[in-house]
Every structure is written in structure tokens, then in C-alpha cells.
Amino acid sequence: MEPAMTLRERLARAICEAQYGHDPDGMVSGNVPSGLEEDDPLTKALIDADAVKHPRWMDYVYIADAVLAEIAAAGMVLVPREPTEQMWWMGMEMDGHQGADVKAIYRAMISSAVVHASDCAVHNEPAYPAGPCNCGAMLSAAPSGGE
């Protein structure tokens, strides 16, 4: 079983493909991908393996790191759409919340952060009745991609 892809890798792959049109898994020549620090685990693994090629997405890790740093600098964090088991248990242990539907509370918190496009049907009033989301914000915020 392959290890789960980190957010850092997902961002680097997306940047590689969307911005530059490269196949993230395409191999490129070079001993160490650009932008990686010498003490980075990816760099060490490549050096230890005496690799002369690496997946192209690794060339974009430094951009992914910059994106993650800016998110942190803005005082924000990224959280999963669904609470992890550890998050659920921590919520259950909070004083006064024994037996609370922690998952429902978590989903409500996440959905409150959804921002709809200015031309989304939820903003139709007062000229027309407000309609269901048609900008994709609710679809992307749904736990399983569209519930």
C-alpha cells in the first residue's frame, strides 16, 4: 500500500500540471529537484538513492511551501471536510459536550465558511426568490462531493 499523498505533494502536483502543463509524474534529469532544502526528507532520499531522475512535481515543492506559508501567515489552517477520528474524540471530551453530535457540529462549522460567487442563486433576493447554490461552492464543501 502506497503512503497517502501529503497536502504539500498535492499542491506541487497541481501547480506542475495546471500552471505549467507538465505531467507531474514525468521524470526529469538532475540530482536534486530545485527548491528543496538540503535537510528535506525528499532531498535526502534522492541523494541516498543516488538518483539522477525525479518526478517533475518535485520541482514545484518550493511553490507549494510558499502557498502553505502564506496560508499560515494569514492565520488560517486547512482542515478536512470530515472530522478525523482523533478530532471526533477530542470533541467528545470537551466539557459539557458529552454525547453531542460532534460530526454535525463540525460540518456546520465547515459549511459556515463556504463563500458563494456573487452571481450564485443564493443571492437572488430581493428581485427573485433565492435559489439553491449554482456556483459550486456547496458542491465542493459537501462531505462526499455533493450530498
Secondary structure as GFF3:
##gff-version 3
##sequence-region A 1 147
A	DSSP	alpha_helix	7	14	.	.	.	ID=ss1
A	DSSP	pi_helix	15	19	.	.	.	ID=ss2
A	DSSP	beta_strand	27	29	.	.	.	ID=ss3
A	DSSP	alpha_helix	41	48	.	.	.	ID=ss4
A	DSSP	beta_strand	53	55	.	.	.	ID=ss5
A	DSSP	three_ten_helix	56	60	.	.	.	ID=ss6
A	DSSP	alpha_helix	61	73	.	.	.	ID=ss7
A	DSSP	alpha_helix	85	93	.	.	.	ID=ss8
A	DSSP	alpha_helix	102	112	.	.	.	ID=ss9
A	DSSP	three_ten_helix	121	123	.	.	.	ID=ss10
A	DSSP	alpha_helix	137	141	.	.	.	ID=ss11
###
